[in-house]
Amino acid sequence: MNVTGTAAVLGVKNMKPIKTLLLIGILAAIPSLAPSDAAAQPGGYYSGPPPGSQLPGGFHNRQGRLTFGFQLGLGGMNDDVGDIDCGNCDYNPLSLGISGHIGGFLGPRFALMFELQANTQQVSQGAFSDEDQFLTQSAAMIAGQYWLTPQLWLKGGIGLAHLQVDDAYFVSDIDNGTALMGAIGFEVFSAQYMSIDIQGRLINGAYKGIDNNVTAGTVGVGINWF
């Protein structure tokens, strides 16, 4: 047999083990090339659910999202002496409460935010409507909000309070103090990017200069975006 023939025979004899090893290599590589269910999910194996997904229990996953909104409510105000009312009014006025917030979600169920709130109530009625006097308590706070269920939440805040009396012509500053706020709400409309809730709020302003506390409570409606 010549050299060429010998080489051809050796090539044929060596093809079988080479093909076998190549086939084994391909079969071994297939599982690593095919994505598994866990790896195919956004974020890989170890990260949490991506924002926008829904968590177990029906919670919206809003982690890392901006939140802002406002609330309007009606209620009453009192101090250490008793209820604040309008002494010369022929009716019992309610106090108006308005608040707004902006912040972000540190977790799927917890948001930290900056909150502004004001409560005002008529305390005197003049001979003309533009002489009516109003007591206004305003506050700037840092607040935290936590969702106990997908729709029920609790909120608490602490910050600075300011008390003043004003009418159509003058504003009389009374004192500055500290503010403590607590609220509870229930989302009657609850979606990933928006909610409408019914909420109750209680805020207390403590004023050392006049040695008094002013508390305002309201029940109202809030609209929030996420």
C-alpha positions, 0 to 999 in steps of 0.5 A: 500500500502506498503512502497516500493509501495509508493516510486515507485508511488512517483518516477513516479509522480516526474519524469515528472517535473524532465524530464521537467526541464532537457529538458528546461536546455538542450535546453537553453544550446544549443545556448551557446555551438554552436559557432556563426559566429563571435566567430568562426573567429580567434581572437574572437569578438573584434580583427582585421582580422588576418595577411594574410587576405585581408582587405576591399578595397583589401588591404593586411593585413601585420600587425605584419609582417617583411618587407625587400627589395631593389631598383635599379634606374637611374637618376641625381644629382645636387647641389645648383649651378646646375646639376652635370656632368662630365666636361671632359667626351664625354657623359653625365653619369647618376647617379646610385641609390641603396637602401635597407630596413628592418623593420616591419608593425605597421598597415595593411597599415603602415610600419616603417623601417631602410633604406640605400641609395647610389647615385653615378655619374661620375664627371671626366674621367681620361686618363685610366678607373681606374682613373675615379672619382665618386661623391657618396652620401650615407644616413642612415635613418628611413623611414615610408611607407604608402599604399594609395591604395593596390598598390600605396604607399608613403614613407618619411625618415630622417637621416644622409648623407655622401658625398665623391669623390672616384676613383680606389685608393683613397676616399676623404671624403667631409662632413657629413650632414642631409638627407631627402628622399621622394618616391612614388611607384606603385606595378605592382605585388602585393601579400601577401608576395611579391611585385615588384614596379616601384618607383621614389625617391628624396633624399637631403643631406644638408651639412653645412661644404661646405654650399651646398645641393646635391639632387639625383633623380632616377626612378627604380624597387624595389623588396620587401618581407613581 
